[in-house]
Amino acid sequence: MGMRRLRYLRSTRVTYEIETEYDGLNCQFNDLVGLVLDENISNVTGRIISYDDAALTVTTDMEVPDELQSGIVYIRKLDGSCEQYTYTRNDSHNLTIDRALPSWSDDYGQTIEYPFFAIGELVKCWVTAVKPADKKVSLTLVNYNEDVFKDDL
């Protein structure tokens, strides 16, 4: 336990403070979450505004640049969790994904907000604090590092 604590203190030195909508209440202390940083401005985030189940095509509200012809897209599910898909870009707003979405609701855009998507580098983080406030939630995150568990058997 002492080595795990030492590795935790040495390996988790990057802290992120973010504010989000009430979706942040889905997080609990010590949850592992993915954070998409836009430091090099090559990541794309937005919402999926339509889905064609027969063609496995999603339409995004944000433009996907030409240089992102294929790769990994992270799509939020109805329960707030995230699922990873492989995509191929059809045009600036349409992507073909490798398998069907688990659920698509006709209530999207009306009583339920459209699901979020992210294309880019995902940084794994631990949730260390969840603080609800007026119409928002503040999350404190620290970077995840597999080396913390290096000495575990």
N, C-alpha and C positions, 0 to 999 in steps of 0.2 A: 504494500500500500504506500509505503514511503517513496519508493521509486516512481510509482504512478503519479503521486502528488508532485514530486520534483519535476517530472517530465511535463506535467500539466502546467506548472508555473513557468517553465522554460519555453514551452512550445505554443502557448496561447497568449501571446503578447499583443495581438491586434484586436482592438475592441471597436465595434460598430454601434452607434446609437441611431436608430431609425424610428420614424413615426409612420404609422400605417392606419388604415381604416379599421373598423371593428374586427376585421379578419384576424388581426393580431391576437385577439382573445382565444383563437384556436390553439395558440402556442402555450406550452407550459415550461417551467424550469427544466433545463437539461434536454429539451427537445433538440433534435438535429434538423436544421433547416438549410435550404439553399438560398444564397443571396447572389443576385446578378448585379455585378458592379459595371458601371459604364465608364471606366477610367480611360480606355483607349477609343471610346466612341464607336466601337464596332458591334456592340450588342444592340438587339432590337427587342423592345417589350411593347405590349399592347393588349388588345382583346380580340378574341375570335368572335366574329359577328355572324357567321353562318357556317353550316356544315352540310356537306353532301355525302350521306352514308354510302350510296352506291359507288361513287367515284373516290371515296376516302379523301375528299378535298375540303380544306378549311379556308375560309376567307378572313383576312385580318384587317383591322382598322388602320394599321401602320404599314408603311411601305417597307418591303424586304428588299434591300439593295441587290444589284446584279451579282456582286462578289460572293453572296451567300447562297449559292446555287443548291447546296445540299448540306445536311448536317443533322444536329440534334435540336429538337424543339421541346421545351418543357411546357405542358399544358395543365392548368389547374382544373381539378375535378369538382363536382358539386359539394363534396364534403370538405373542401378546403385543401386537400392534399394535392400533390403534384405528380404527374406521370410523364415519363420521357418517351418521345417518339423520334423516329428517323424521318426526315422530310426531304422532298425534292421541290424546288421552286418552280412553279408553272409560269407565273408572272409576278408583278410587283405586289399583289395582294392575295394571291392564291398559292397554297402549298398542298402537295399530296403527301399524306402521312402513311406509314407502313402498316397500320392496323386501325381498326375502328375505335372511335372514342367510346368509353364505357357507357356514357349516357349523354343525350342531348335533349334539352327541355324546350318545349314551345314557349315557355315562360321567360326565356332569356330575352333581355331587352325590355321586359315589361315589369314583372314582379321580382325577377332575379337578374343581377347584373351579368353581363357576358363574361365567359371565363377568360382569365388572363393567360398570356403566353409569353415565353422568353426564349430568345435565341442568343447564345453567347456562352461565355465562360461562367460556370456556376461555382461559387465559393461555399464550401461547407462550413457551417457555423453552429455553435451551441447557443441556446437561449439561456441567458443568465438572469434576466429580469423581464417581467411583463407588468407595465404600469398603465392601467386604463386612465383616460382623462376625458374631457369634454369632446365628444365626437371623434376621438382618435385614440390610438394605443401606442405607447412608446415601448420599444423593445431594445434591450441591450444584448448584444451578441459578441461572442469571442470566436476567433478562428478555430476550426477543428483540425487536429493533427493526429494521424494514426500512430505516431511515435509514442503518444501518451500510454498506450497499452502494450508497448514493446516487450515488457518484462512479464506480462501476464502469461500464465500457463494454459 
